[in-house]
């Protein structure tokens, strides 16, 4: 039987494309495997990880520790470094042979390049930059009840629907759209890094995971690009997704932008190894670079401590930080929406409050 994307009954299992760089798995892999495990359990199917690279078999077993039942390894010298031609060709070959029902790809630079190319070759749809995924309709309705302003009492849902429901922000985060792909398979989604929670690693699951080597054939005339050299960017980027402490600033620093950012940096340093983030208003105003943005159109973060300074708490910003373990908010407006999700709220001028916070932290550390 050939590959026919409209023959939806021929497809099975949940797949995750796992990215490696210089022979090391990236954190997004573990997030997607953890989320894929939930979807596979909802669907009653297997979870399969697909790993492309060269001499990467030894790192494949780790994916089982986060929930993968099987890892398909495609090993070839031309896959050592990412190129669109080689990766798209090999990945689509495996998909056409095995026919997965769902494919999840991280919305990284590589994933955003690979996903659309493969979707076009496979004649199926792709939902980009997703922040929420569901298969079970009951769980999707629960998600809507807690994360939307819809009046669900007047709405009916096809409860038997088992399509992958892919939710993503649209129109600059002012709208959330849920997209399904009912007529073609696989259902493909790129998922924003940091939005899915990584499960705890299990050595028992890792040991039980099946690793399968897939035969790879790449003809020279199929490659239009070749990696000659790799030059790493020297620009320092802030790692919001991996940070344990984030101190974010909002429009409330407008009366002294430079002073407000400096206060945030000092508070982050006082906590220890903290980083500074910002709301969309701060980024759009050019007060901080774009890689500092927290929110639906920025980065979704899950730090141990999140401090919001002068941030009103628009729904787009809260969507990117509301799952933080501890949230502290400082705002002059006692009715600011940010207080709705804060564990501790301080009503006051951040320029007066933050120096007191820094002093209190230092006193505690010196005690």
C-alpha positions in Angstrom: 0.0 0.0 0.0 1.3 3.5 -0.9 1.0 6.6 1.2 -2.4 8.3 1.1 -2.9 11.1 3.6 -6.7 11.0 3.2 -6.9 7.3 4.2 -7.1 8.3 7.9 -7.9 4.7 9.1 -4.4 3.6 8.0 -2.6 5.8 10.5 -1.8 5.1 14.1 0.4 6.1 17.1 1.7 9.5 18.3 5.1 10.6 17.1 7.6 13.2 18.4 10.4 14.5 16.3 13.3 14.8 18.7 16.0 17.4 17.9 19.6 16.9 18.7 22.4 19.5 18.5 26.0 18.3 18.4 24.9 14.9 19.6 23.0 16.2 22.6 19.2 16.1 23.1 17.5 19.5 23.7 15.1 20.2 26.6 12.2 20.7 24.1 12.5 16.9 23.3 11.6 16.0 26.9 8.7 18.4 27.1 7.2 17.0 23.9 7.7 13.4 24.9 6.0 14.2 28.2 3.1 15.8 26.5 3.0 13.1 23.8 2.7 10.5 26.5 -0.5 12.1 27.8 -1.9 12.2 24.3 -1.0 8.6 23.6 -2.7 7.5 26.8 -5.8 9.5 25.8 -5.8 7.9 22.4 -4.8 4.4 23.6 -1.8 4.3 21.2 2.0 4.0 21.4 4.3 7.0 21.7 7.2 6.9 19.3 10.2 9.3 19.2 12.1 9.8 16.0 15.8 10.9 16.3 17.9 12.0 13.3 21.6 12.5 13.4 24.9 10.7 13.2 26.2 8.3 15.9 23.3 9.3 18.2 22.0 5.8 19.1 23.6 6.1 22.6 21.4 9.1 23.5 18.2 7.6 22.2 17.4 5.5 25.3 17.0 8.6 27.5 13.9 9.5 25.6 12.2 6.4 27.0 12.7 7.8 30.5 10.2 10.6 29.8 7.6 8.3 28.3 8.5 7.1 24.8 7.6 3.4 24.1 9.9 3.3 21.1 12.7 5.4 19.5 13.3 5.2 15.7 16.9 6.3 15.1 17.9 7.5 11.6 21.7 7.6 11.5 23.7 8.9 8.5 26.7 11.2 8.1 24.6 13.7 6.2 22.3 14.0 9.2 25.0 15.1 11.6 24.1 18.7 11.1 20.7 20.0 10.2 19.9 20.8 6.6 16.3 21.1 5.3 16.9 18.8 2.3 18.3 15.8 4.2 16.1 16.0 7.3 12.9 16.5 5.3 13.7 13.7 2.9 14.6 11.2 5.6 11.8 12.1 8.1 9.1 12.0 5.4 10.4 8.6 4.2 9.9 7.2 7.7 6.5 8.8 8.0 5.3 7.4 4.7 6.5 4.0 5.7 5.1 3.9 9.2 2.1 6.2 8.9 1.8 8.0 12.3 -1.5 9.6 13.3 0.0 12.6 15.1 3.4 14.3 14.8 4.7 16.8 17.3 7.7 19.0 16.5 9.2 21.7 18.7 8.7 25.2 17.4 12.5 25.9 17.5 14.4 27.4 14.6 14.9 23.9 13.2 11.3 22.8 13.9 9.8 25.8 12.3 11.8 25.1 9.1 11.2 21.3 9.1 7.5 21.2 10.0 6.0 23.1 7.0 8.3 21.4 4.5 7.2 18.0 5.7 3.5 18.9 5.9 3.7 20.0 2.2 5.4 16.8 1.2 2.9 14.7 3.1 -0.1 16.6 1.8 -1.5 17.3 5.3 -2.1 20.3 7.6 0.2 21.9 10.1 -0.8 24.1 13.1 2.2 26.2 14.1 3.3 27.5 17.5 0.8 25.6 19.6 0.5 26.2 23.3 -2.1 23.5 24.2 -3.0 20.1 22.9 -5.9 17.7 23.5 -7.4 14.6 22.0 -10.0 13.7 24.6 -13.0 16.1 24.2 -13.9 16.1 27.9 -10.4 17.4 28.7 -10.6 20.0 25.9 -13.9 21.3 27.4 -12.3 21.5 30.8 -9.5 23.5 29.3 -12.0 25.9 27.7 -13.9 26.3 31.0 -10.7 27.5 32.8 -8.8 29.3 30.0 -11.4 31.1 27.9 -14.2 33.6 28.3 -16.7 31.4 26.4 -20.1 30.7 27.8 -20.0 27.0 27.6 -23.6 26.5 28.9 -25.0 27.5 25.5 -22.5 25.4 23.5 -22.6 21.7 22.4 -19.5 19.7 21.5 -19.1 16.5 19.5 -17.9 14.4 22.5 -16.9 11.5 20.2 -14.4 13.6 18.3 -10.9 12.1 18.6 -9.0 14.6 16.3 -6.0 16.3 17.8 -7.2 19.7 19.0 -4.3 22.1 18.5 -4.7 25.5 20.3 -2.5 28.5 19.4 -2.5 32.3 19.9 -3.5 34.5 17.0 -3.7 38.2 16.2 -0.9 39.0 18.5 -2.2 36.9 21.3 -5.6 38.7 21.4 -7.4 35.5 20.2 -6.9 31.8 20.9 -7.7 29.5 18.0 -8.2 25.7 18.2 -7.6 23.9 14.9 -8.3 20.3 13.9 -7.2 18.3 10.8 -10.2 15.9 10.3 -9.6 14.8 6.7 -5.9 14.1 6.5 -3.2 12.4 8.4 -0.9 12.8 10.1 -2.1 15.7 12.3 1.0 17.9 12.6 1.8 20.5 15.2 4.8 22.6 16.1 4.7 23.3 19.8 6.2 26.4 21.5 9.2 25.5 23.8 8.5 25.9 27.5 4.7 25.5 27.4 4.6 21.7 28.1 5.8 20.5 31.5 8.6 17.9 31.5 7.8 14.7 33.4 10.1 13.2 35.9 12.7 10.9 34.4 12.2 7.2 35.0 15.2 4.8 34.6 12.8 1.9 34.5 10.9 3.4 31.6 14.2 4.2 29.8 15.3 0.5 30.2 12.0 -0.7 28.8 12.1 1.6 25.7 12.7 -0.1 22.4 15.4 1.5 20.2 15.1 0.7 16.4 17.7 1.6 13.8 16.0 2.7 10.5 17.9 2.2 7.3 18.6 5.6 5.7 19.3 6.2 2.0 20.3 9.6 0.8 21.3 10.1 -2.8 23.8 12.9 -3.5 21.5 14.5 -6.1 18.7 14.9 -3.4 20.8 17.4 -1.5 20.9 21.0 -2.6 22.8 22.3 0.4 25.9 21.1 2.3 27.3 22.3 5.7 30.8 23.5 5.2 31.4 25.2 8.5 29.4 26.2 11.6 30.0 29.6 13.2 28.3 30.1 16.6 26.7 33.4 17.3 28.5 35.3 20.1 25.5 37.4 21.1 24.4 36.7 24.6 20.8 35.6 24.8 18.7 35.5 28.0 17.5 32.0 28.9 14.0 32.7 30.3 12.7 29.1 29.7 15.5 27.5 31.8 15.5 30.2 34.5 14.5 29.4 38.1 14.1 33.1 39.0 12.6 35.7 36.7 12.0 39.3 37.5 9.8 41.0 34.9 9.1 44.6 34.3 6.1 46.2 32.7 4.8 49.6 31.7 5.1 50.7 35.4 8.8 51.5 34.9 7.9 54.2 32.3 8.8 57.2 34.6 12.4 55.9 34.8 13.0 53.1 32.3 16.7 52.7 32.9 16.3 52.9 36.7 13.4 50.4 36.6 15.4 47.8 34.6 18.4 48.3 36.9 16.2 47.7 39.9 14.9 44.5 38.3 18.5 43.3 37.6 19.5 44.0 41.2 16.5 42.1 42.5 17.3 39.2 40.2 20.9 39.2 41.5 19.7 39.3 45.1 17.6 36.2 44.6 20.6 34.5 43.0 21.1 33.7 39.3 17.8 35.4 38.3 17.1 36.9 34.9 15.1 39.9 33.8 12.0 39.5 31.6 9.5 42.0 30.3 5.9 42.4 29.2 5.0 43.0 25.6 4.6 46.7 26.2 8.2 46.9 27.4 9.5 45.0 24.3 7.3 47.0 21.9 8.6 50.2 23.4 12.2 49.0 22.8 13.1 49.1 26.5 14.3 45.4 26.4 15.3 43.1 23.5 12.7 40.7 22.2 14.3 37.6 23.8 13.2 39.0 27.2 9.5 38.9 26.4 7.2 36.8 28.6 3.7 36.0 27.4 1.5 34.4 24.8 3.5 36.1 22.0 6.8 35.8 23.8 8.1 32.9 25.9 6.1 30.7 28.3 7.9 30.2 31.5 7.6 28.0 34.6 10.2 29.4 37.1 10.3 28.6 40.8 9.8 32.4 41.5 8.3 34.9 39.1 8.3 38.6 40.2 6.1 41.0 38.2 7.0 44.6 38.6 4.6 47.2 37.3 2.8 44.7 35.1 -0.9 45.1 34.9 -1.5 41.4 34.0 -3.2 41.3 30.6 -4.5 37.8 29.8 -1.7 37.5 27.1 1.0 38.0 29.7 -0.6 35.8 32.4 -0.8 33.0 29.9 2.9 33.0 29.7 3.7 32.9 33.4 0.7 31.8 35.4 2.1 28.3 36.0 5.1 29.6 37.9 5.6 27.9 41.3 5.5 31.2 43.2 4.3 34.6 41.8 5.0 37.9 43.5 3.4 41.0 42.0 4.1 44.7 42.7 1.7 47.3 41.3 0.3 50.7 42.3 -3.1 49.7 41.1 -4.7 47.4 43.7 -7.3 46.3 41.0 -4.6 45.1 38.5 -5.4 41.7 37.1 -1.9 40.4 37.9 -3.0 40.1 41.6 -5.6 37.5 40.5 -2.8 34.9 39.9 -0.2 36.2 42.4 0.6 34.2 45.5 1.9 37.5 47.1 0.7 40.9 46.1 2.2 44.3 47.1 0.3 47.5 46.3 2.8 50.3 46.0 5.3 52.1 43.8 7.9 49.6 42.6 10.7 52.2 42.8 10.0 52.3 46.6 9.1 48.6 47.1 11.9 46.9 45.3 14.8 48.4 47.3 13.0 47.2 50.4 12.7 43.7 48.9 16.4 43.7 48.0 17.4 44.8 51.5 15.1 42.1 53.1 16.6 39.4 50.9 20.2 40.4 51.8 19.3 40.5 55.5 17.9 37.0 55.3 20.9 35.7 53.5 23.3 37.2 56.0 21.3 36.0 59.0 
